[in-house]
Amino acid sequence: MSTIQKSAVNAVAAILVFGLAGCAGMSQQDKNTAIGAGVGAIGGSVLTGGSTVGTVGGAAVGGIIGHEINK
């Protein structure tokens, strides 16, 4: 793994750690929305070959599904 790749992985790990710390005050529905958006973004990106529209669309659909899960 090159130095640039290692730096990118470390940056993503740091963002995840600080991002998860921000979830401490969230309700369960807010957490479900965030998880759904993240999973949807990954799914949309994979299904569309990394398309920005697919990633954003997947995040939107996943967020809506996650928001509605516990209603």
PARO-587876 format. One record per residue: residue number from 1; residue in one letter; z, x, y of N, C-alpha, C in turn. Coordinates in nm, 2 decimals, m for minus. Each point is the difference from the previous one (the first is absolute). Layout:
REM residues N
     n   res      n_Z      n_X      n_Y     ca_Z     ca_X     ca_Y      c_Z      c_X      c_Y
   NUM     A        Z        X        Y        Z        X        Y        Z        X        Y
...
***
This chain:
REM residues 71
     n   res      n_Z      n_X      n_Y     ca_Z     ca_X     ca_Y      c_Z      c_X      c_Y
     1     M     0.00     0.09    m0.12     0.00    m0.09     0.12     0.00     0.09     0.12
     2     S    m0.09    m0.03     0.10    m0.01     0.08     0.12     0.12    m0.02     0.09
     3     T     0.02     0.08     0.10     0.10    m0.01     0.10    m0.01    m0.13     0.08
     4     I    m0.12    m0.04     0.03    m0.02    m0.12     0.08     0.04    m0.12    m0.09
     5     Q    m0.04     0.00    m0.12     0.04    m0.11    m0.09     0.15    m0.01    m0.02
     6     K     0.07     0.11    m0.01     0.14     0.00    m0.01     0.07    m0.05     0.12
     7     S    m0.06     0.04     0.12     0.06    m0.05     0.13    m0.02    m0.15     0.01
     8     A    m0.12    m0.05    m0.04    m0.02    m0.14     0.00     0.09    m0.08    m0.09
     9     V     0.03     0.05    m0.12     0.09    m0.06    m0.09     0.14    m0.01     0.06
    10     N     0.04     0.12     0.06     0.13     0.00     0.06     0.02    m0.09     0.11
    11     A    m0.11    m0.02     0.08     0.00    m0.09     0.12     0.01    m0.14    m0.05
    12     V    m0.07    m0.04    m0.11     0.01    m0.13    m0.05     0.14    m0.03    m0.06
    13     A     0.05     0.09    m0.07     0.14    m0.01    m0.05     0.10    m0.02     0.11
    14     A    m0.01     0.07     0.11     0.09    m0.02     0.11    m0.01    m0.13     0.07
    15     I    m0.13    m0.05     0.01    m0.02    m0.13     0.06     0.06    m0.11    m0.09
    16     L    m0.02     0.01    m0.13     0.06    m0.09    m0.09     0.15    m0.01     0.01
    17     V     0.07     0.12     0.00     0.14     0.00     0.01     0.05    m0.07     0.13
    18     F    m0.06     0.04     0.11     0.04    m0.06     0.13    m0.04    m0.15     0.01
    19     G    m0.11    m0.03    m0.06    m0.04    m0.14     0.00     0.09    m0.09    m0.09
    20     L     0.04     0.05    m0.11     0.10    m0.08    m0.08     0.13    m0.01     0.06
    21     A     0.04     0.09     0.08     0.13    m0.01     0.07     0.00    m0.12     0.10
    22     G    m0.12    m0.03     0.05    m0.02    m0.11     0.10     0.01    m0.13    m0.07
    23     C     0.00    m0.01    m0.13     0.00    m0.12    m0.07     0.15    m0.05    m0.03
    24     A     0.09     0.07     0.04     0.14    m0.03    m0.03     0.04    m0.14     0.06
    25     G    m0.04    m0.03     0.12     0.04    m0.12     0.06    m0.10    m0.12    m0.02
    26     M    m0.09     0.02    m0.09    m0.10    m0.11    m0.02     0.05    m0.10    m0.10
    27     S    m0.05    m0.13     0.02     0.03    m0.10    m0.10    m0.08     0.02    m0.12
    28     Q     0.03    m0.07    m0.11    m0.08     0.01    m0.12    m0.14    m0.04     0.02
    29     Q    m0.02    m0.10     0.08    m0.14    m0.05     0.03    m0.08     0.11     0.07
    30     D     0.07     0.06     0.10    m0.07     0.11     0.07    m0.04     0.12    m0.09
    31     K     0.09     0.03    m0.09    m0.02     0.11    m0.09    m0.12    m0.04    m0.09
    32     N     0.00    m0.13    m0.05    m0.12    m0.04    m0.09    m0.13     0.01     0.08
    33     T     0.01    m0.04     0.13    m0.13     0.01     0.08    m0.04     0.14     0.01
    34     A     0.09     0.09     0.03    m0.04     0.14     0.02    m0.06     0.06    m0.14
    35     I     0.07    m0.03    m0.11    m0.05     0.05    m0.13    m0.13    m0.06    m0.03
    36     G    m0.02    m0.13     0.03    m0.13    m0.07    m0.03    m0.11     0.06     0.08
    37     A     0.03     0.03     0.13    m0.10     0.07     0.09    m0.04     0.13    m0.05
    38     G     0.10     0.08    m0.05    m0.03     0.14    m0.05    m0.08    m0.01    m0.13
    39     V     0.04    m0.08    m0.09    m0.08    m0.02    m0.12    m0.14    m0.05     0.02
    40     G    m0.01    m0.10     0.09    m0.13    m0.05     0.03    m0.09     0.10     0.07
    41     A     0.06     0.08     0.09    m0.08     0.11     0.06    m0.06     0.10    m0.10
    42     I     0.09     0.04    m0.10    m0.05     0.09    m0.10    m0.10    m0.07    m0.09
    43     G     0.02    m0.12    m0.04    m0.09    m0.07    m0.08    m0.14    m0.02     0.07
    44     G     0.01    m0.04     0.13    m0.12    m0.02     0.07    m0.08     0.13     0.02
    45     S     0.07     0.11     0.02    m0.07     0.13     0.02    m0.06     0.04    m0.13
    46     V     0.07    m0.02    m0.11    m0.06     0.04    m0.13    m0.12    m0.09    m0.04
    47     L     0.01    m0.13     0.02    m0.11    m0.09    m0.03    m0.12     0.02     0.08
    48     T     0.01     0.05     0.13    m0.11     0.01     0.08    m0.04     0.15     0.03
    49     G     0.05     0.09    m0.08    m0.03     0.14     0.01     0.04     0.06     0.13
    50     G     0.12    m0.04     0.05     0.06     0.06     0.12    m0.05    m0.06     0.13
    51     S    m0.07    m0.11    m0.01    m0.04    m0.07     0.13     0.11    m0.05     0.08
    52     T    m0.01     0.03     0.13     0.11    m0.04     0.09     0.02    m0.16     0.00
    53     V    m0.11    m0.07     0.00     0.00    m0.14     0.00     0.07    m0.05    m0.13
    54     G    m0.03     0.06    m0.11     0.07    m0.04    m0.13     0.14     0.03     0.00
    55     T     0.04     0.12     0.06     0.14     0.04     0.01     0.08    m0.10     0.09
    56     V    m0.05    m0.03     0.11     0.07    m0.09     0.09     0.00    m0.14    m0.05
    57     G    m0.11    m0.05    m0.06     0.00    m0.13    m0.07     0.09    m0.01    m0.11
    58     G     0.01     0.10    m0.08     0.10     0.00    m0.11     0.14     0.00     0.05
    59     A     0.03     0.07     0.11     0.13     0.00     0.05     0.04    m0.14     0.06
    60     A    m0.10    m0.06     0.06     0.03    m0.14     0.06     0.02    m0.09    m0.12
    61     V    m0.08     0.00    m0.10     0.02    m0.10    m0.11     0.13     0.03    m0.07
    62     G     0.02     0.13    m0.03     0.13     0.04    m0.07     0.12    m0.04     0.08
    63     G     0.00     0.02     0.13     0.11    m0.04     0.09     0.03    m0.15    m0.01
    64     I    m0.11    m0.08     0.01     0.02    m0.14    m0.01     0.06    m0.04    m0.13
    65     I    m0.05     0.05    m0.11     0.05    m0.03    m0.13     0.14     0.04    m0.02
    66     G     0.04     0.12     0.05     0.13     0.05     0.00     0.10    m0.09     0.08
    67     H    m0.05    m0.05     0.11     0.08    m0.08     0.09     0.03    m0.13    m0.07
    68     E    m0.09    m0.05    m0.07     0.01    m0.14    m0.06     0.07     0.00    m0.14
    69     I     0.03     0.12    m0.06     0.06     0.00    m0.13     0.13    m0.07    m0.02
    70     N     0.10     0.01     0.09     0.13    m0.06    m0.02     0.02    m0.13     0.08
    71     K    m0.11    m0.06     0.04     0.02    m0.12     0.08     0.03    m0.12    m0.09
***
